[in-house]
C-alpha cells in the first residue's frame, strides 16, 4: 500500500490548521523546481477571531516560502539569466 504524502510544514492556531506541500516538478528542459500547495482546514463553523487566525497562518506560510525562495534566489536568478522558460 502506498504511503500517504505528509506536508513539509504544518501550522495550527486554535481550531484552524494549515499545511504546505512541496511538489518536485521538471520543466521542458529537465530542470527540477518546486511547486507549493497550501491547504487550510477548519473542523467547525468560524467563530469570532477565526479570520485573524487564518491571517496569522497566511503570514507564517508567506514568510516560510519567502525565506525558502530567498535561500535559492541566486539559483533562480542564474536560471533566468540562462534563458529559463517561465510559463
The 8 nearest C-alpha neighbors of each residue, nearest first, counted from 0:
[[1, 2, 3, 4, 5, 6, 22, 20],
 [0, 2, 3, 4, 5, 6, 22, 20],
 [3, 1, 4, 0, 5, 6, 7, 20],
 [2, 4, 5, 1, 0, 6, 20, 7],
 [5, 3, 2, 6, 20, 1, 7, 22],
 [4, 6, 3, 7, 20, 8, 2, 18],
 [5, 7, 20, 8, 19, 18, 9, 4],
 [8, 6, 20, 19, 21, 5, 9, 18],
 [9, 7, 19, 6, 18, 10, 20, 17],
 [8, 10, 18, 17, 19, 6, 11, 7],
 [11, 9, 17, 16, 18, 8, 56, 12],
 [12, 10, 16, 15, 17, 13, 9, 14],
 [11, 13, 15, 14, 52, 16, 10, 56],
 [12, 14, 15, 11, 52, 16, 49, 41],
 [13, 15, 41, 12, 16, 42, 11, 43],
 [16, 14, 41, 12, 13, 11, 40, 17],
 [17, 15, 11, 40, 10, 39, 12, 14],
 [16, 18, 39, 10, 38, 9, 40, 11],
 [17, 19, 9, 38, 8, 37, 6, 10],
 [20, 18, 37, 8, 6, 36, 7, 9],
 [21, 19, 6, 36, 7, 35, 22, 37],
 [22, 20, 35, 34, 33, 23, 7, 36],
 [23, 21, 34, 33, 35, 20, 24, 36],
 [22, 24, 33, 32, 34, 21, 31, 25],
 [25, 23, 32, 31, 33, 22, 26, 34],
 [26, 24, 31, 29, 30, 32, 27, 23],
 [25, 27, 29, 30, 28, 31, 24, 32],
 [28, 26, 29, 25, 30, 84, 31, 83],
 [27, 29, 26, 30, 25, 84, 83, 31],
 [28, 30, 25, 26, 27, 31, 24, 32],
 [31, 29, 25, 26, 28, 32, 27, 24],
 [30, 32, 25, 24, 29, 26, 23, 33],
 [33, 31, 24, 23, 25, 30, 34, 26],
 [34, 32, 23, 22, 24, 21, 35, 31],
 [33, 35, 22, 21, 23, 36, 32, 24],
 [36, 34, 21, 20, 22, 33, 37, 19],
 [35, 37, 20, 19, 21, 38, 34, 22],
 [38, 36, 19, 18, 20, 35, 39, 17],
 [39, 37, 18, 17, 19, 40, 36, 16],
 [40, 38, 17, 16, 18, 41, 37, 15],
 [41, 39, 16, 15, 17, 42, 38, 14],
 [40, 42, 15, 43, 14, 16, 39, 44],
 [41, 43, 40, 14, 44, 15, 45, 16],
 [44, 42, 41, 45, 14, 46, 40, 15],
 [45, 43, 46, 42, 41, 49, 14, 47],
 [46, 44, 49, 43, 47, 41, 50, 48],
 [45, 47, 49, 48, 44, 50, 43, 14],
 [46, 48, 49, 45, 50, 51, 52, 44],
 [47, 49, 51, 50, 46, 52, 45, 53],
 [50, 48, 52, 51, 47, 46, 45, 53],
 [51, 49, 53, 52, 48, 54, 47, 45],
 [50, 52, 54, 48, 53, 49, 55, 47],
 [53, 51, 55, 49, 54, 50, 56, 12],
 [52, 54, 50, 56, 55, 51, 57, 49],
 [53, 55, 51, 57, 52, 56, 50, 58],
 [56, 54, 52, 58, 53, 57, 51, 59],
 [55, 57, 59, 53, 58, 54, 60, 52],
 [58, 56, 54, 60, 55, 59, 61, 53],
 [57, 59, 61, 55, 56, 60, 62, 54],
 [60, 58, 56, 62, 57, 61, 63, 55],
 [59, 61, 57, 63, 58, 62, 64, 56],
 [62, 60, 58, 64, 59, 63, 65, 57],
 [61, 63, 65, 59, 64, 60, 66, 58],
 [62, 64, 60, 66, 65, 61, 59, 67],
 [65, 63, 67, 61, 62, 66, 68, 60],
 [64, 66, 62, 68, 67, 63, 61, 69],
 [67, 65, 69, 68, 63, 64, 62, 70],
 [66, 68, 64, 70, 69, 65, 63, 71],
 [69, 67, 71, 65, 66, 70, 72, 64],
 [68, 70, 66, 72, 71, 67, 65, 73],
 [71, 69, 67, 68, 72, 66, 73, 65],
 [70, 72, 68, 69, 74, 73, 75, 67],
 [73, 71, 69, 75, 74, 68, 70, 76],
 [74, 72, 76, 75, 71, 77, 70, 69],
 [73, 75, 77, 72, 71, 76, 78, 79],
 [76, 74, 72, 78, 77, 73, 79, 71],
 [77, 75, 79, 73, 78, 74, 72, 80],
 [76, 78, 80, 74, 79, 75, 81, 73],
 [79, 77, 81, 75, 83, 76, 80, 74],
 [78, 80, 83, 76, 82, 81, 77, 75],
 [81, 79, 77, 78, 82, 76, 83, 75],
 [82, 80, 78, 79, 83, 77, 76, 84],
 [81, 83, 79, 80, 84, 78, 85, 77],
 [84, 82, 79, 78, 81, 85, 80, 77],
 [83, 85, 82, 86, 79, 26, 27, 78],
 [84, 86, 83, 79, 82, 26, 78, 27],
 [85, 84, 26, 83, 27, 82, 79, 25]]
